[in-house]
Amino acid sequence: MQIRVINPNTTLAMTTKIGAAAQRIAAPGTDVVATQPASGPVSIESHFDEAISAVGVLEEVLAGERDGVDAYVIACFGDPGLLAARELTRAPVIGIAEAAFHMAALISTRFSIVTTLGRTGIIAEHLLEQYGFRHHCRRVRAAEIPVLDLEENGEMALNRIIDECRRARDEDNIGAIVLGCGGMADLTGEISRAVGLPVIEGVTAAVKLAEAVVGLGLGTSKQGDLAFPRPKAFTGQFEHFSGL
Ligand SMILES: NC(=O)NC1=NC(=O)NC1=O
């Protein structure tokens, strides 16, 4: 099977890292193709960044439909464009936040999230509510690092993430930690060893859930709100969406 792992930001180094982490965890016979939008924010750290990146995610799903992809992963912790992407395909579309919440709830009764900047915490809180995991999550914490520090200042970023994870372990009465950024996809082993708790990261969780959904012969329901969009005209820069 082929999984298209979409990094919604436009930083190639992060796309490459995410793709490598996804391929490492994928089952034999699963081929991971990591992509990113042709245009959009180099990192996603706000509601505005998320809104802009969602269009790029949808463009990548439309490209995947042309390529006959079996499943999609949206590899940003805000799951940008998730429901809109599900409208465009019969394949499963798994967001890394939703995947991480499900996986954490399977191995613990309470978890905390450690994300990048504190201002993105509300996005995780909204998703906890939307997906029904509000009561599972003790606290949404932030290492207070810009997303691209994960690429450009990796050792400092790792140390700050580990410090915040240790505070979560000591203060939050939890059984697991969820890493709140696709750019942390390669850090689970180091962080788990340093903190002594199970650490769940969304890219790898999403890849395994995508394999499970396809393996069960399931895909995105086309009944109701996730049916294909009603064909209509689009104008201007979106004209190519006309008649989808
Ligand atoms: N909370 C986050 O850091 N979200 C993210 N921004 C990105 O650019 N990728 C993410 O996963």
The ligand as a Gaussian input file, in Angstrom:
#p B3LYP/6-31G(d) Opt

LIG

0 1
 N        2.059000      22.597000      17.278000
 C        2.906000      22.577000      16.235000
 O        4.067000      22.851000      16.349000
 N        2.407000      22.265000      15.002000
 C        3.166000      22.229000      13.870000
 N        3.631000      23.235000      13.158000
 C        4.285000      22.756000      12.057000
 O        4.811000      23.431000      11.181000
 N        4.233000      21.415000      12.089000
 C        3.551000      21.028000      13.209000
 O        3.284000      19.890000      13.575000

